[in-house]
Amino acid sequence: MKNKSYLQLCYLPLLLLLVAFLPACKKDAATNSAPPAIASIKSYVASPNDTVLNSAVAKGQWVVITGQNLQNATKINFDGVPASFNSALFAPNSAVVQIPNIDFAKIDTAKLYTVEYATAAGTTTFAFKLGPAAPTLSAISDVFAAPGDSVYLYGSNLVLVQQLSYGGTKIPKFNSNANGTALGFLMPATTSDKFIVVTTKGGTARDTINAKPIIAAISNGNPDVGDSVYVYGAYLKTVQSISFGGATITNFTEGPRGAYVKFLAPGKYSYASGPVAIVTSYGTISTAYKVNTQNGVTDGLLANFEWGDNFGYAWYGDEKFAFGPMADFNGSMGTNNTMYIYFDSPALAGGASAYAPLGNSNTGNHWVPAANITDPPSQWALQFEISVARPWNGGTLYIRTEFAGDSYVARYEPWKIPGTNNTKAFITKGWQTVTIPLSEFRSKVNELGDGESVTKLNQLLGPTGANSYNMTLKNFGSSPTATGCYAAIDNIRCVKIK
């Protein structure tokens, strides 16, 4: 009996401890078995502190989810997209988590504006307006597309689109690209206004259908009567009037999609020199430079190869002088019945050159007025007319000023296919205008003129803007050029283009 009593006394403290601990275990078990509940989502940013968020734009920000039974999360989804999380940042009543990157073009829209929170004990869903920012519009691919043609609106947040109206017509079908920067649709047959309205889950964007004309280039700025002239650019449709220098052009043809407008040149002595201006139903554009400069314009003139102060030929070199028109160089895109110089160079051996000391007799001629020597180089350009009568492939016409020497030179290589390492023989149908922005005069990296652009005009022209220059036909390669160069040049000038 004594032994039995001793054992009972020995185990009594342990029994009391178990009895005391039992309610706590039951309480924890009850807590762990309860499903999570979300009360709010707050900003994690300190200022404003603990701001309750009713909506947010998904951009990877951190938030605090508050509620109950949140410490043992197994899954947290924002708009159906899983978020990565660190359980060390969780407590029973709060969880700090980063909103994931969300591709709204690919999400399950049934889960849009929800936060799904799961633990081993259950799952809860909380309504939270998390979406893309309001859409923006920046451009239209083709204002003048034919009915039924594909058209794209460009901008941002063009996802979760609910409605699209183009020109007052509701568009029934449309598609966004993956990152929401383009919205495609088919051009409607009719429009009643000039407005675009895009409504998405994130908001509404409104814009005007803008097709203000753009002039990018003119085929020949010094044409003779009857020459075909093309003005290239964009939105050159619904043209109401054209002024070519001092001439009003009444008979013209618009190119497809507004890429150009063409007409026949009037006689050069029948109108004054001046800019090209085009008026369409969407707006007006005018060039900063003049055309018909052969008609007595001397500002910026470097060489016209006519007897007088602007003759511009030094009478030596590898080019030749034409005292009158040569049939080889005239064509439908431009004729020239005056004097000019021309190259008749055979294929050049590797490293060989054909020298043209053009302009050396015109050291007093200003490329730009002294008052403009601080202008950005991109605002001025070297222009000249050229006619290439036989296919030309290989050999660079590089241009240098006496002041800059070979520090900065420009390269003219029309036989190169832009953006590739390929070439294609170049030929013209008569005379055409070349425009080389002075920002294209570049330093040397591997070869002359393939480096950094000149940043100041005085680096190229000196302090006064007056300087002589020359042109050289050079083969930078080690092998002979594929062809020779049979090309004529006239009316060399420097013009303001911006």
ABEGO torsion letter per residue (X at the ends): XAAAAAAAAAAAAAAAAAAAAAAAAAAAAAAAABBBBBABBBBABAOBBGBBBABBBBAGBBBBBBEBGAABBABBBBGGBBBBBBAAABBAABBBBBBBBBBAAABBAAABGBBBBBBAAEBBBBBBBBBBBBBBBABBABAABBBGBBBBBBEBGBBGBABBBBGGBBBABBBBBAAGABBBBBBBABBABABBBBBBAAEBBBBBBBABBBBABBABABBBBGBBBBBBEBGBBGBABBBBEABBBABBBBBBGGABBBBBBBBAAABBBEBBBBBBAAEBBBBABBBGAABGBABGBABAGBBEAAAGBAGBEABBBBABBBAAABBAAEBBABBBBBBBBBBBBBGBBBBBBBGAAAAABBABBAAAAABBAAABBBBBBBBBABBBBEEBBBBBBAAAEAABBBBBBAABBBGBABBBBBBBBEBBBBBBBAAABBBBAABBGABBBBABAAAAAEAAGBBBBBBBBBBABABBBABBBBBBBBGBBBBBAX
